[in-house]
Amino acid sequence: MAATELAVAYADIAAAAKRLEGVAYKTPVLTSSQADHQADASVFFKCENFQRVGAFKFRGAYNAISCLSEEQKQQGVVAFSSGNHAQGMALAARMLGVHATIVMPSNAPAMKLAATREYGAEIILYDREREDREVIAAQLSAERGCAVIPAYDHADVIAGQGTAAKELFDEVGPLDYLFVCTGGGGLLSGCAIAAAQLSPGCIVIGVEPEAGNDAQQSLRTGNIVHIPVPDTIADGAQTQHVGKLVLPILQAYVKDIVTVSDDQLRTQMRFFAERMKIVVEPAGCLAAAAVLHRVLPFAREKVGVIVSGGNVDMELFARSIAVAKPFS
């Protein structure tokens, strides 16, 4: 598919950046001499764990709701999410005066359920193993007339997520590599479009959990591959397939998708806490874990890493860093 036929262009990301200006936080870009030594590269961490709701998802949610007509806003919005998109939608809707209904799995992390409720959204729980959240959301949309805003397969969501990479390039300039945490592919596709425009020579790499490599399979086969719910501590990346709008963008702009193990994620969580004094959720560690475990060989290149979020249950966090092996 030609770039002109893709669902999202860089102009959409630039427009999203204007909508988000003064609303979304311009999150910090952190560096670490220990990370540079471990990766044998100059690593720049774009820390979306400091974003509103603790994750990049606020960007896409706010942009998507902002793009609705006034009539659509009055009808409300519905979304389905394991947590971070839920929180992003709930807060963005509240800020824009829109009613939000969120379909969430009954086994979603307690802190993400609680935060979504606190932001004022109506929550409808479902059984992840037996029910289809997309069907539930479609039924609610038909009954109530509300707009469905999925977590990643939506042009305005993708454009909003791409603003994270835009900010990174605006701050640090061109990069040799950009590594992006990957679940459904909304963040990866948006960031890849930004990279193609702002750093044309940059090689974009997505990173998934070993147990949930649907995006990797999809990119390598050229078809959307569906998998069972992945068994991984990275609950934010337990997607079963990439989006229809996402795959063509990945094919156009992403070099490859690699995977990391849960043990590697635990090690990365420990590194962030111990060396950089930040709390990052397992899914938020995907890209960094690939870089610091040298999934690809570097030779002092300039490498960008999107740290996608920090919403982790504290008991899981404590258990994870307690058993994590440090980098050797």
N, C-alpha and C positions, 0 to 999 in steps of 0.2 A: 504494500500500500504506500503510495506517495505521501510525503510529508504534508502536502496540501490537502489530502483527504483525511488526515487524522482528526480526531474529535477535539483536540486541544492544540493551540499554537502558542508560541511565546507571547504574542500580543495578549492572550487571555491571562497569562501569568502576570504580565505587567499591569493589566487592569485590576487583577485581584490584589496586587500589592498596594495599589492606590486605595482600594476599599478597606484594606486591613491596616493602613497607616494610622497610627494613633490608637488602634484597637488591639491588634495582636502585639505581643511583645517582640521586639527585635532581640532575640535570644543571644547569649554570649557565644563567642567562638573561643574555646579554651585550647591550650597546648600543654604538653607535658614532656619534659626531657626523658623521663623513664619510658613513655610511650614511643618517642622517637627512637630510642635505643632498642626497644623490643621489636619494633617494626622495621628498623633500618630505613626509616623514611621521616620526612617532616610532616607530622600529622596535625590536622586542624579539626577539632571536634565542634560541630554545630549542635549546641546543647538545647534541644527542644524539650528536655525534661524541665526546663525553666519557663516553658510556654504557659499561657493560660490553660487551666485544667491539667497541667503537667504533661502535655503531649502535643505533638504537631497537629493533631486532629482538629483543633480549634480553627486552624487556618481554613481548611476546606469547608467546614461546617458553616462558619460565618460568611464566607464568600458565596456558598450555594444559597443560603437563606436570603442573603442580600440581593441576589439576582432574581428572586421570585417577584411576580407582580403583586401589587397591593391586594388584589382579590385573592391570590393564592396564599398570601401571608395570613389573611383573615381566616382561611380555612384550616390553617395549621400545617404542621409537618409530621411525618412519621419516619423513623429510622430503625435499623436493626444493627446491634453491635454487642460485642463481648465486653465493652467497657469504655475505651478512650473516645471512640466516635460518639458513643452515647453521651459522655460528659461534654464533649465539644458541642454537640447539637443542643443539649440542654441549656448550656450557658449562652451560646450564640442566640438561641431562640428567645431566651429571657431578655437579653440585651436589646433584641430587635422587637420585643413585644409580641412574639408569636408563640402559640401553644405547641408544645412538642410532646409526641408520644414515642416512647422508645421500647422496642421489642428486644429483651435481653435474656440470655440463657439463665436458667435457675441456678446454675453452678458458677456463675460469673463471680470474680473476686468480690468479697463483701465490701471492701472499700470503694470499689467502682460502682456497685449498686447504691451504696449510701450517698456517694458524691453526686450521682445522677439525680437522685431524689432531692438532695439539698439544692440543686440548681433549679428545681421546680418542674421537672418533667414528669409526665405520667408514665409509669413503667408497667409493661405487660411481660410477664415471665413465660418462658417456653422450655420444653425439654429438648436439649441440643441433640440427643440421640434419636428421638422419635418424631420431632416436629420440624417443619421447614419454616424458618424465620421469614424468608422472602414471601412465602404464601400468606403468612399471618399479616405481614405489612401490606401486601396487596389487598387483602380483605378489608383491613382498616381503611385504606385509601378509598376503596370503592364505597364503603359504608359512610364515611365522614367527608369525603372530598378533599382530604389532606394530601399534600405533595410528598411523595416518597423520595427521600434523599439517602441513597445507599452510602456505605462507608468508603467505597473506592471506585465503583463503576459509574461515575457521574462526571461530566465534563467540568462543571464548576467546582466540584470537590478536587479533582485532579489539579486544576489551575491554582486553587488555593494552596494545596500542598507544595506545589512547585516554588512558592515564594520563599520557602525555607532555603532552598539551594540558591535562589537569586540573592538573598541576603548574604549567604556565605561567599559567593563569588564577588559581590559588591565590596565585601570587607577584605578578602585575602587575595583577590585576583585569580588568574587562571590556575588550574590544577592539572596534574598529570592523571590522577585517578579521583573518582568520587565513589565511595561505597555507601550504599543505602539499605537500611532495614526493609525487609520485604514480607508482606502478608498477602493482601489482595492486589498489591501493585500500584495503588493510587499515589503513594509518596514517591515510589521509584519512577513511575512514568512522568510525574510532574517535574521531579528533579532532573530527569534525563533531558527533558525538553529545555529546561533552563540551562543545563550544561552545554547542549548543542549550540545555543545562541551565545552564551557568555564566555565559554571556554571550549571552542570547537575541537581542540585536540585532546580533550579530557576523555579518558576511558571510564565509562560508567558501569559499575558492578553492583548487582543486587545480592542480598544475603538472606537466606532462609534457614530455618531449623532443619537439621538432617531428617527429622521425622515428618516434615511437611514441605517437601520440595516440589509442590505442584507448579509453581511459577518456573522453576528450573526446567522441569519436564516440558512445560508448555512452550517456553522459548526455544528449547532445543528441537522439539518435534514440529513446531509451527501450528499446533492445535491446542485448544484449551483442555487441559488434563484435569479430571476430577479425582480427588482422593478422599479417603475417610478422614474424620476429624483427627488431626495429628496429636500424638501423645508426646507433648513437650511442655517444659516449664514456661515457654514463651507464649503465654495465653493470648497476647496481642497479635500473634501470627498463626493462630489456629484456623486459618482460612482453608477452604477445600478446593478452591479454584480461583484463578485470576478473572478479571472482568473482560467483557467483550470489547469495551473501549480501550482497555489497558493493553491487551496483547499486541495490537498493531503498533502502539507507541514503543513497547519494549523491543519489538522486532526492528524498528527504525533506529533506535537510539541507544540500546543497552547491549554492551559487548557480551556479557555472560552473567549468569546467576550461580553463586556458589553456596555451600552450606556449612554450618558449624554445629557441633554437638551441644547437648545440654551441659555437659561438663565444661566445655569451653565457654559457654555463657556464664556459668557460675564463676569461673576464673576471672572473666571480664567484669562481672559485678563486683567481685572482691577488689580488683585493680582500681576501678572507679572510686570505690569507697575508701580504700586504703591509701592510694596514691594521689587522687584528685579531689577527694573529700566531697563526692557527689553520689546521690542515690539514683540508680538507673534500673528500670525494670528489665526482666530477661529479654523481651522482644526489642527493647531499646538498645541492648548490647550486641545485637546481631552483627551490624556493620563493623563495629569496633573489634569484636572478637575475631572476625575474619582478617582484619588488618594486623592486629597484634599477634595472632597465631600464624601469620605469614602464609595464609592460604594461597596467596600469589607472591612470588619473589619480588622484593623491591630493591632498589639500589639508590637510596637517598632521594627518591622522587617526592614530589609535593602531593600529599594525599588528603582529601577531604572525607570526613566521616559524619553522617547524619546520625546523631543520638536521638532516637525518635520519642522517648518518653521515660517518665520516672514513677509511674503509678504502680507500685508493687506493694502487696500485702507485707507488713513488717515481719510477720512470723515466717513467711516464705523467704523474705530477704535475709533474715537472721540465719535460718537453716542453710540457705544457699552459700552465704559467705563463710559459714562455719565449716562446711565440708569442702569448700573450693580449694583446689591446689593453686598455689601462686605460680606465676610465670617462672620458668627455670632460667 
